[in-house]
Amino acid sequence: MNAYLIWLLAAFAAPAAAPAAPATPPAALPMSDAEAAAVHRAEERGVIIYAYDQAAWHGTDDLAAKMPDLATRIGGWIVDGPKETPEIVFFDKDEADPHAVYVADFRDNHLVSSKLLGPNDDRTLSESRKRLIAARRTATQALVRSGLGACKPQPFNTVVLPPATPGGSTLVYFLTPQTRTDAVPLGGHFLVEVGPDGKAGAPRRFTNSCLEMPLNPPGQARPVGLGVSHLLDPVPTEIHVFTSLTIHMPLFVDTEPSNSLWEVDGTKIRLMTRNVGH
């Protein structure tokens, strides 16, 4: 896997001289119905994970400026709403009956309004938001019981996706935080599904190891794309979409179960090659 990763970094690295005119990308290959469905699901989930994670990041920064002692007063946060206009709510430490402390609204990943709630504001959380909070608590307990360790000492970033359909599962993602500007984590991300009965399933991991990808390889110009071998799925996952959006460049994914090469470019996944050689 490491050799393949280095080869892709070298192949797609931008030259130091002025760049040549961009080449026309090859046409995408057709997918099977099963692949197309899995790709669509990965695209949809990856985009909303990124939007919710951005809201959590910028909302935390804004709240910290308004409430320096937030660590002693805040029990957590939840993000919901459309991916274009999500809303984040930070709530207090009352686990039995949490109440909102701060709300912020976003549009296209930019903060547009925020408010620290006072005693005269309605701080009631909706039942749907209380279910999201409970699902994250349940999923966290399941992840701890599983013994799957974190790749970094910092706490996970969490993203909770409400059920896509009535009676569906709540998806709780545990994301390894990016702690360096010159590298992005691809390992150490997990998903726990919490069913409508409130019970958590077994955690799903997206890699077998703590893989962190360099964004500025030593002695090379900044790449225009990164590549990775993926062992666990026949198509790229929502984590690959989330990562491409995070690094603002394409991610080339060799899915070894299907022996295929894919381009994950922001919100879109394309099948490039079958029968990839190593």
Secondary structure, DSSP 8 states (H G I E B T S, - for coil): -HHHHHHHHHHHB--SS---------------HHHHHHHHHHHHHHHHHHHHHHHHHHHHHHHHHH-TTHHHH--EEEEES-SSS-EEEEE-S-SSS--EEEEEEEETTEEEEEEE--TTS-----HHHHHHHHHHHHHHHHHHHHT---SSSS--EEEEE--SSTT--EEEEEE-----TTEEE-SS-EEEEE-TTS-B---EES-SS--EEESS-TTS--BS-EEEEE-S-SS--HHHHHHHHHHTS-EEEEETTTTEEEEEETTEEEEEEES---
